[in-house]
Amino acid sequence: MDKKALIRQYKETRRPMGVFQVRNTVDGKVLIGVSVDLPAMLNRQQSQLRMGGHPNKELQKAWNEFGAEAFEFEVLDTLTPPDGDYDPKDDLKALEDLWLDKLSPYDERGYNVRKRTG
């Protein structure tokens, strides 16, 4: 297969989407998030932490304190899109809410910030 065909195949391949977590194995705290491209998002999370520029300051502080070996990056749930045109935004939000309710990654249990209601 030539290079152009490989690039086209890559672009046409659906990337796994869903919910991920970054877990601190020292204290058990987690960060829950969603993405339409889980492999890219997990890579981004690791890169931001390694470079010292993660947007979640508390997670970055823990990474700096405990080191990379104290963290695991995991896919918790994936979303299988139907064929055709599909906007996964609402489904990803519902899946994220489900995991946030299940794990309650707030305060001493995690790095997520509670969303304000009202």
Buried (B, 14 or more C-beta within 10 A) or exposed (E): EEEEEEEEEEEEEEEBBBBBBBBBEEEEBBBBBBBBEBEEBBEEBBEBBEEEEBEBEBBBEBBEEBEEEBBEBEBBBEBEEEEEEEEBEEBBEEBBBEBBEEBBBBEEEBBBEEEEEE
